[in-house]
């Protein structure tokens, strides 16, 4: 029963580290698709992929900066 409960900061750091490393690993795997001897792709396809990745990064980053809900006032 001597277990120390994890506080919000510790839980954030643990989960954010794990999830960030997971994303970075998946980006590395995506990068493996750049091998022209194994794959054929167009510039348009690459632009579509990275437009979506960048859009999702912006969307997720915004959640960290605009977490306060604004109340309606007249």
VMD Tcl script that builds the backbone (N, CA, C; Angstrom):
set m [mol new atoms 222]
animate dup $m
set s [atomselect $m all]
$s set {name element resname resid chain x y z} {
  {N N UNK 1 A 0.810 -1.207 0.000}
  {CA C UNK 1 A 0.000 0.000 0.000}
  {C C UNK 1 A 0.849 1.263 0.000}
  {N N UNK 2 A 2.143 1.116 -0.126}
  {CA C UNK 2 A 3.023 2.261 -0.143}
  {C C UNK 2 A 3.197 2.837 -1.537}
  {N N UNK 3 A 2.293 2.497 -2.444}
  {CA C UNK 3 A 2.398 2.997 -3.819}
  {C C UNK 3 A 2.098 4.488 -3.875}
  {N N UNK 4 A 2.976 5.197 -4.544}
  {CA C UNK 4 A 2.779 6.636 -4.729}
  {C C UNK 4 A 1.900 6.848 -5.956}
  {N N UNK 5 A 0.843 7.623 -5.801}
  {CA C UNK 5 A -0.014 7.904 -6.945}
  {C C UNK 5 A 0.652 8.908 -7.865}
  {N N UNK 6 A 0.508 8.659 -9.133}
  {CA C UNK 6 A 1.077 9.525 -10.158}
  {C C UNK 6 A 0.270 10.822 -10.234}
  {N N UNK 7 A 0.962 11.966 -10.201}
  {CA C UNK 7 A 0.230 13.228 -10.316}
  {C C UNK 7 A 0.039 13.586 -11.801}
  {N N UNK 8 A -0.703 14.645 -12.052}
  {CA C UNK 8 A -1.034 15.032 -13.431}
  {C C UNK 8 A 0.205 15.309 -14.271}
  {N N UNK 9 A 1.180 15.973 -13.700}
  {CA C UNK 9 A 2.410 16.319 -14.423}
  {C C UNK 9 A 3.181 15.063 -14.804}
  {N N UNK 10 A 3.328 14.149 -13.851}
  {CA C UNK 10 A 4.050 12.905 -14.119}
  {C C UNK 10 A 3.329 12.071 -15.175}
  {N N UNK 11 A 2.004 12.000 -15.078}
  {CA C UNK 11 A 1.219 11.233 -16.049}
  {C C UNK 11 A 1.344 11.844 -17.440}
  {N N UNK 12 A 1.290 13.194 -17.517}
  {CA C UNK 12 A 1.458 13.870 -18.806}
  {C C UNK 12 A 2.814 13.533 -19.410}
  {N N UNK 13 A 3.875 13.668 -18.616}
  {CA C UNK 13 A 5.220 13.419 -19.124}
  {C C UNK 13 A 5.379 11.984 -19.597}
  {N N UNK 14 A 4.851 11.036 -18.835}
  {CA C UNK 14 A 4.960 9.632 -19.205}
  {C C UNK 14 A 4.206 9.349 -20.500}
  {N N UNK 15 A 2.954 9.785 -20.577}
  {CA C UNK 15 A 2.141 9.512 -21.761}
  {C C UNK 15 A 2.618 10.300 -22.980}
  {N N UNK 16 A 2.968 11.566 -22.791}
  {CA C UNK 16 A 3.417 12.390 -23.916}
  {C C UNK 16 A 4.720 11.841 -24.501}
  {N N UNK 17 A 5.615 11.376 -23.643}
  {CA C UNK 17 A 6.872 10.797 -24.121}
  {C C UNK 17 A 6.608 9.532 -24.930}
  {N N UNK 18 A 5.793 8.652 -24.380}
  {CA C UNK 18 A 5.473 7.402 -25.078}
  {C C UNK 18 A 4.779 7.669 -26.402}
  {N N UNK 19 A 3.795 8.554 -26.392}
  {CA C UNK 19 A 3.032 8.832 -27.612}
  {C C UNK 19 A 3.864 9.566 -28.651}
  {N N UNK 20 A 4.724 10.476 -28.216}
  {CA C UNK 20 A 5.595 11.187 -29.152}
  {C C UNK 20 A 6.578 10.213 -29.810}
  {N N UNK 21 A 7.177 9.348 -29.008}
  {CA C UNK 21 A 8.101 8.361 -29.570}
  {C C UNK 21 A 7.396 7.428 -30.548}
  {N N UNK 22 A 6.149 7.104 -30.262}
  {CA C UNK 22 A 5.363 6.261 -31.169}
  {C C UNK 22 A 5.152 6.965 -32.514}
  {N N UNK 23 A 4.791 8.245 -32.461}
  {CA C UNK 23 A 4.587 9.029 -33.688}
  {C C UNK 23 A 5.885 9.128 -34.483}
  {N N UNK 24 A 6.979 9.407 -33.790}
  {CA C UNK 24 A 8.274 9.530 -34.471}
  {C C UNK 24 A 8.671 8.214 -35.133}
  {N N UNK 25 A 8.376 7.119 -34.467}
  {CA C UNK 25 A 8.659 5.815 -35.050}
  {C C UNK 25 A 7.832 5.563 -36.298}
  {N N UNK 26 A 6.567 5.943 -36.264}
  {CA C UNK 26 A 5.692 5.757 -37.419}
  {C C UNK 26 A 6.119 6.658 -38.573}
  {N N UNK 27 A 6.613 7.865 -38.276}
  {CA C UNK 27 A 7.129 8.745 -39.333}
  {C C UNK 27 A 8.356 8.124 -39.998}
  {N N UNK 28 A 9.189 7.482 -39.197}
  {CA C UNK 28 A 10.362 6.802 -39.755}
  {C C UNK 28 A 9.915 5.690 -40.710}
  {N N UNK 29 A 8.896 4.948 -40.316}
  {CA C UNK 29 A 8.360 3.879 -41.165}
  {C C UNK 29 A 7.782 4.465 -42.453}
  {N N UNK 30 A 7.065 5.589 -42.334}
  {CA C UNK 30 A 6.540 6.261 -43.531}
  {C C UNK 30 A 7.699 6.658 -44.447}
  {N N UNK 31 A 8.771 7.137 -43.858}
  {CA C UNK 31 A 9.948 7.517 -44.640}
  {C C UNK 31 A 10.538 6.378 -45.441}
  {N N UNK 32 A 10.318 5.157 -44.966}
  {CA C UNK 32 A 10.805 3.993 -45.712}
  {C C UNK 32 A 10.132 3.891 -47.082}
  {N N UNK 33 A 8.966 4.478 -47.231}
  {CA C UNK 33 A 8.257 4.470 -48.526}
  {C C UNK 33 A 8.960 5.336 -49.569}
  {N N UNK 34 A 9.955 6.091 -49.162}
  {CA C UNK 34 A 10.663 6.963 -50.111}
  {C C UNK 34 A 11.633 6.191 -50.996}
  {N N UNK 35 A 11.841 4.920 -50.714}
  {CA C UNK 35 A 12.769 4.086 -51.471}
  {C C UNK 35 A 12.231 3.869 -52.889}
  {N N UNK 36 A 12.799 4.568 -53.846}
  {CA C UNK 36 A 12.339 4.513 -55.248}
  {C C UNK 36 A 12.563 3.138 -55.893}
  {N N UNK 37 A 13.484 2.360 -55.370}
  {CA C UNK 37 A 13.694 1.035 -55.960}
  {C C UNK 37 A 12.605 0.050 -55.532}
  {N N UNK 38 A 11.857 0.391 -54.481}
  {CA C UNK 38 A 10.792 -0.488 -53.997}
  {C C UNK 38 A 9.397 0.071 -54.266}
  {N N UNK 39 A 9.295 1.385 -54.448}
  {CA C UNK 39 A 7.986 2.032 -54.580}
  {C C UNK 39 A 7.973 3.038 -55.727}
  {N N UNK 40 A 6.795 3.237 -56.271}
  {CA C UNK 40 A 6.594 4.235 -57.323}
  {C C UNK 40 A 5.523 5.203 -56.842}
  {N N UNK 41 A 5.813 6.484 -56.883}
  {CA C UNK 41 A 4.867 7.489 -56.398}
  {C C UNK 41 A 5.109 8.805 -57.123}
  {N N UNK 42 A 4.099 9.659 -57.071}
  {CA C UNK 42 A 4.195 10.969 -57.730}
  {C C UNK 42 A 4.400 12.063 -56.690}
  {N N UNK 43 A 4.814 13.192 -57.175}
  {CA C UNK 43 A 4.964 14.369 -56.314}
  {C C UNK 43 A 3.612 14.745 -55.710}
  {N N UNK 44 A 2.553 14.612 -56.495}
  {CA C UNK 44 A 1.201 14.919 -56.008}
  {C C UNK 44 A 0.827 14.020 -54.828}
  {N N UNK 45 A 1.150 12.751 -54.908}
  {CA C UNK 45 A 0.847 11.830 -53.807}
  {C C UNK 45 A 1.615 12.207 -52.537}
  {N N UNK 46 A 2.875 12.564 -52.720}
  {CA C UNK 46 A 3.695 12.966 -51.575}
  {C C UNK 46 A 3.142 14.248 -50.959}
  {N N UNK 47 A 2.741 15.201 -51.809}
  {CA C UNK 47 A 2.157 16.443 -51.305}
  {C C UNK 47 A 0.872 16.187 -50.525}
  {N N UNK 48 A 0.050 15.259 -51.002}
  {CA C UNK 48 A -1.188 14.917 -50.295}
  {C C UNK 48 A -0.881 14.332 -48.917}
  {N N UNK 49 A 0.058 13.431 -48.873}
  {CA C UNK 49 A 0.427 12.801 -47.590}
  {C C UNK 49 A 0.884 13.850 -46.598}
  {N N UNK 50 A 1.836 14.691 -47.016}
  {CA C UNK 50 A 2.411 15.628 -46.060}
  {C C UNK 50 A 1.509 16.817 -45.767}
  {N N UNK 51 A 0.618 17.147 -46.671}
  {CA C UNK 51 A -0.389 18.169 -46.355}
  {C C UNK 51 A -1.274 17.692 -45.218}
  {N N UNK 52 A -1.679 16.443 -45.286}
  {CA C UNK 52 A -2.530 15.879 -44.236}
  {C C UNK 52 A -1.778 15.740 -42.918}
  {N N UNK 53 A -0.546 15.275 -42.972}
  {CA C UNK 53 A 0.256 15.150 -41.751}
  {C C UNK 53 A 0.432 16.529 -41.106}
  {N N UNK 54 A 0.782 17.525 -41.901}
  {CA C UNK 54 A 0.989 18.878 -41.376}
  {C C UNK 54 A -0.303 19.472 -40.829}
  {N N UNK 55 A -1.429 19.198 -41.507}
  {CA C UNK 55 A -2.725 19.701 -41.027}
  {C C UNK 55 A -3.043 19.114 -39.660}
  {N N UNK 56 A -2.804 17.817 -39.511}
  {CA C UNK 56 A -3.087 17.160 -38.231}
  {C C UNK 56 A -2.160 17.659 -37.122}
  {N N UNK 57 A -0.911 17.938 -37.453}
  {CA C UNK 57 A 0.020 18.482 -36.465}
  {C C UNK 57 A -0.460 19.862 -36.010}
  {N N UNK 58 A -0.841 20.717 -36.955}
  {CA C UNK 58 A -1.351 22.053 -36.598}
  {C C UNK 58 A -2.594 21.949 -35.728}
  {N N UNK 59 A -3.500 21.062 -36.101}
  {CA C UNK 59 A -4.753 20.860 -35.368}
  {C C UNK 59 A -4.480 20.391 -33.932}
  {N N UNK 60 A -3.569 19.460 -33.792}
  {CA C UNK 60 A -3.235 18.938 -32.469}
  {C C UNK 60 A -2.506 19.985 -31.636}
  {N N UNK 61 A -1.598 20.708 -32.249}
  {CA C UNK 61 A -0.856 21.753 -31.537}
  {C C UNK 61 A -1.803 22.831 -31.030}
  {N N UNK 62 A -2.803 23.170 -31.813}
  {CA C UNK 62 A -3.771 24.197 -31.418}
  {C C UNK 62 A -4.521 23.786 -30.150}
  {N N UNK 63 A -4.742 22.522 -29.971}
  {CA C UNK 63 A -5.440 22.048 -28.768}
  {C C UNK 63 A -4.663 22.394 -27.505}
  {N N UNK 64 A -3.352 22.466 -27.585}
  {CA C UNK 64 A -2.531 22.793 -26.429}
  {C C UNK 64 A -2.514 24.292 -26.141}
  {N N UNK 65 A -2.800 25.104 -27.141}
  {CA C UNK 65 A -2.737 26.556 -26.968}
  {C C UNK 65 A -4.084 27.206 -26.711}
  {N N UNK 66 A -5.153 26.540 -27.045}
  {CA C UNK 66 A -6.478 27.143 -26.909}
  {C C UNK 66 A -7.410 26.243 -26.117}
  {N N UNK 67 A -6.958 25.844 -24.938}
  {CA C UNK 67 A -7.744 24.901 -24.160}
  {C C UNK 67 A -8.854 25.576 -23.358}
  {N N UNK 68 A -8.761 26.882 -23.153}
  {CA C UNK 68 A -9.794 27.569 -22.386}
  {C C UNK 68 A -11.007 27.826 -23.259}
  {N N UNK 69 A -12.154 27.440 -22.739}
  {CA C UNK 69 A -13.389 27.697 -23.468}
  {C C UNK 69 A -13.842 29.120 -23.160}
  {N N UNK 70 A -14.157 29.837 -24.198}
  {CA C UNK 70 A -14.598 31.210 -24.024}
  {C C UNK 70 A -16.105 31.225 -23.817}
  {N N UNK 71 A -16.521 31.944 -22.812}
  {CA C UNK 71 A -17.935 32.058 -22.516}
  {C C UNK 71 A -18.552 33.165 -23.374}
  {N N UNK 72 A -19.786 32.960 -23.739}
  {CA C UNK 72 A -20.508 33.959 -24.495}
  {C C UNK 72 A -20.859 35.129 -23.580}
  {N N UNK 73 A -20.610 36.328 -24.078}
  {CA C UNK 73 A -20.978 37.544 -23.329}
  {C C UNK 73 A -21.564 38.540 -24.286}
  {N N UNK 74 A -22.603 39.220 -23.863}
  {CA C UNK 74 A -23.215 40.289 -24.668}
  {C C UNK 74 A -22.658 41.635 -24.287}
}
mol reanalyze $m
mol bondsrecalc $m
mol representation Tube
mol addrep $m
